[in-house]
Amino acid sequence: MQTYPGDFILGATAMGYLLIGLFFLRFWRRTRDTLFIAFTVAFWLLSANAAAFAVGHFPRGEGWVYLLRLAAFTLIIVAIIGKNVGKRKR
């Protein structure tokens, strides 16, 4: 089995995203704000994306792996818009 130098960086990135997700989960447990749970799920999706690249050795042209990243950023955008629209209605 051949290892690639970038796998270590991708693994560290995946771990970092996972820890950031746990950080937001702690805030969600304290405040029960949906913005924090959305950020938690988004960062865990980004962690899964980095782990998929590290473990799977996908070529950069494979489009389906980027769907995790697209879902994460879409979730963040929807959560921020929902938070701002919710403020305006109050």
LINCORFEN-V98860 format. One record per run of one state. SS is the DSSP state (helix for helix, strand for strand, loop for the rest). FROM is the first residue (numbers start at 1). TO is the last residue. Records with the same first field share a line. If there is no record, write none. Layout:
SS = FROM-TO + FROM-TO
This chain:
loop = 1-4 + 32-33 + 57-65 + 90-90
helix = 5-31 + 34-56 + 66-89
